[in-house]
């Protein structure tokens, strides 16, 4: 957890090894440039379990974060987006780019993981001409209900976050997750 004492925490999800760690670092940069003003929590699923291996422990941790922060946001791309969406019930905002599960995309049992309504708004960005990504996004959105919306980007590529130029991605992230004021520091009661 990269804590700066903010009122907002953004958890960035990724799956895999070294490249996933790089992705988490990139998300921290995007969140900072977008002016989100959040503490950043990096969530890495190195076991490729679609965040199933440690789901109860992480779910409990996110529940605790909701008590510690005024706003909890989740963000991810590809398999990381799938993970962020799995925990939508614990977040005020979820921003997912091209969600995908490890393995065959069209396994219907995959969508049973989305068994609870989100706590807040969910935005899922996909390449509008990528049939697999659109299928997953629409199925997840249907499970999550009215709080979820799918935004199609004019592309057939996977990884909708990569379809935006840097400034445009920063703008989208800032608008979707909101620019949150830093938490006011409590006055130091000690005399000076």
QUIZINOR-V790304 format. One record per backbone hydrogen bond with DSSP energy under -0.5 kcal/mol. CO is the residue of the C=O (numbers start at 0). NH is the residue of the N-H. If there is no record, write none. Layout:
CO NH
CO NH
//
This chain:
0 2
1 39
6 69
6 70
7 38
8 72
9 11
9 40
10 12
10 74
11 42
12 76
13 44
16 20
17 21
18 22
19 23
20 24
21 25
22 26
23 27
24 28
25 29
26 30
27 31
28 32
29 33
30 35
31 34
35 179
38 9
39 1
40 11
40 42
41 43
42 13
43 45
44 15
44 47
48 51
51 54
53 57
54 58
55 59
56 60
57 61
58 62
59 63
60 64
61 65
62 66
63 66
63 67
64 68
70 8
71 91
71 92
72 10
73 94
74 12
75 96
76 79
77 81
77 99
78 82
79 83
80 84
81 85
82 86
83 86
84 87
86 89
87 90
87 118
90 119
91 120
92 73
93 122
94 75
95 97
95 124
96 77
103 106
105 107
106 109
107 110
108 111
109 112
110 113
112 114
120 93
121 148
122 95
122 124
123 150
124 97
125 127
125 152
126 129
128 130
129 133
130 134
131 135
132 136
133 137
134 138
135 139
136 140
137 141
138 142
139 143
140 144
143 117
144 147
146 121
148 123
149 151
150 125
152 127
152 154
154 128
158 161
159 162
160 163
164 168
165 169
166 170
167 171
168 172
169 173
170 174
171 175
172 176
173 177
177 179
186 188
//
